Amino acid sequence: RLMEYYENVINVPFFTSEECDEIKDYALQIEQGLIDDGFADHKEHGSYDNVLTSNYFRYNFFAHHPHYAERLAQCLHYVMPDQNLEWPIAVQAWCNVYRNGQGIDWHNHSGTMGKSYTANIFIDGPTAPGITYKAFNKKSGVIENQKGHMHIIPCELFHKVSKNKTDEPRFTIGLTVHSYQTISKTLIDRYAFNSKTYQDTIILTREHIMYDETEQS
């Protein structure tokens, strides 16, 4: 069931509880790999206080899980209006693990207003207080997390995650989604298969979804 909160946030179930448990193991493996490779203290793309977020540009969750990438394409096809999200799309996806004392302050994601979106999938951990959202000229509001649920918001919407005050880690997946018109030459250089630094973006199409719908009609 699709629900809207604060008229800016779409909340939709995405992962099962069992899938979330498997994704936690993946996140910890990627984190340990980054530490082993010497990237624990790299913060050239922001002053994030955890390894996975600081190194978001070195990997892509959906590139490592193609079957979930297909699910993402299907989900976005059905919940996002065509006039807003135009296909094919570029998708960044990284994991976050917030331990005791860790969170992320007010921020938004770079992109084109009305054509780029931010998403967050809650995997596990303390569900409260959740994510705080702040639209322009409006009061902020908090939405408590639900295991396996994805929030989709406009890229320009400010949001933050309060510091984790428990000893139980909070696991999430962050996404930025761009319509094809926003992909510039500079971004294509970054998205290139043989980019030596950036491995954070995949291109998704909904062609197979449209084909399946035609077959069923």
N, C-alpha and C positions, 0 to 999 in steps of 0.2 A: 504494500500500500504506500503510495506517495504522499508525503506530508510537507507542508511549507511552514517555516517558522520565520517570524519577523520579516516576512515578505521577500527576504533576500536569500534564505537558506533552504535548500532542498535536502531532505533526509530520506534515504532509501536503503533498505537492507541489501548487503552485497556478499558478505562471507558467512558461512555457517560457523558454529562454535568450534567444530572439529578442524575446519580449515584455519581458523585463527590460531589454534594451538600449533599447527604445523608452521605457520608463518612466523610465530615467535622464534622457533628454532632457526629458521632461515635468517631472521634479523640478527640473532646472536652470532651466527656463523659469519655473516658478512662483516659485522662489527669486529670480530676477532681477526678476520683476514685483513681488514684495514689497519688494525693495530700492528699486526705482524709485518705489514708492508711499510710501516713507518709513518702512517698518516694520522696518528692519534691527535697530534697537536696542530694540524693544518687548518687554518682559518682564513684562507685567502678570499673566501666567498661569504664571509659573515662571521660574527663573533658568537657562534652557536656553542652551547656548552655540552654537546654530546657528539661522539665520533661519527655516527651515521648521518646526522643532519649536516655537519661540517663538510662531509665528503659526498653530498648528494649528487654531484656531477660525475662521480666515478662509476656509477652503476644505475641500473633501472630495474625496479622490481618486476614490472610486467615483461621485460625482455627475458628475465629468468623464469617467468611463469606464463608461457604463451596461452595456455588454456584460460587463465584469468584475464589476459588481454582481450580475448574474444568476448568474454563476459562483459568487460568494461565497454567495448564497442557497442554491444547489444544494449546495455543499460543506458548509455548516453544517447543512443539512437531513439530510445523510447521516452526519455525524460526531458531531453533538451529540444526546444523548438528549432526547426531548420533555419529560421531567419537569424538565430543567435549563434549556433554552432554549425559551421559549414565544413563539409568533409572534402578530402581526408584531413585528419587532425594530428597535431604533434602532442605527445604526452611525455612529461617528466614524472617519475615516480620514485620515491625514496622512503626508507624506513626511519622512524624516530624511536628512540628508547629514552624516556625521561625517568631517571632514578631520583632518589631523595634529594630535594633541593634544586632539581632541574626543571626548567620550563622554557617558554619562549615569549618574549615581550611583544608589544604591539607591532604589527608589520602587515604588509600586503604583498602580493606577488606581481612581478612585472608582466605586462601584457597589454592588449588592446581592449579598451572598454567596450563591452558588448560583444566581443569576439573571443575573449580569453577567460578562463575560469580556474578557480582553485578548488581542490577537493581534499578531504581528510577522511580516512577510514580508520575507525577505532578497532584495535585488535584485542587488547586485553589490559588489565590493570584497574586501578580505581576509576570508576566512571564519573565521580564527582571531583571537583566542581564542573568539569567539562571544558568547553571552548567558549570564550567570550567574543562576541561579534559587535562591531560598531559601524553602523552606516552613517554617512555624512549627515550632519545636523539632526541626528537621532540619538537617543540614549542607548547605551550598550546593553546587551542582554546575554545571558549565559544559557547554553544548551547542554544538558548533561549527556555524556556519551552513552552509546549502546553498543555492545559487543557486535562486531561485524557490520555496523551501519556506516554509510558514507554520507558526508555532508558535501554539497556542491554549492559554491558561492561565486559571485562575480569576482574577477581578479583584483579589483580595486577595493574590495571590502576589507577593512582592517579587522584583525582578529589576534587573539593571544591565548596562550595556555598557561594557567597559573602554575607555580612551582609545585612539584609533587611533594607532599608533606608526609608520605608514608614510605615504608621500606619495600613496598611492592612496585616494581617497575611498570611504567605506563608505555604500552606499545601502540604505535600508529603508523599509517602510511600516508605520506603527503603527496599531492599531485598538483601539477599545473597543466592545463589543457588549452591548446591554441587552435583556432580555426586556421585553415590553410592560407587565407589572405595575409595573415600576420607573419608568415615565414619569409624573411628577407634573405638576401645573399649572405649576410653575416651569420644569420642563424643556420643556413644550409652548411656553411663551413663548419660550424660547431656540431651539427647533427651528422656530419659525414661518418661513414662506416669506419674509415681509417683515421679518425681524429685521435691524436695521441693522448689528449687530456680528457676530453668530454665523452662520456659513455652514458649520458643521462636521458637521452630522448629517443623515442620510437615514433614511427608514423603508423597510424591506424586508419583503415578504411572500413566503411560499412557495406561494401559491395556485396559481400557474401550474405549479409542480412537481407538486403533488398532482393537478392536472387532467391533466397529461401522463401520470402513472402510471395514472390511472383509464382513460384512453384506450387505454393499451397492454395493459390487463388484459382 
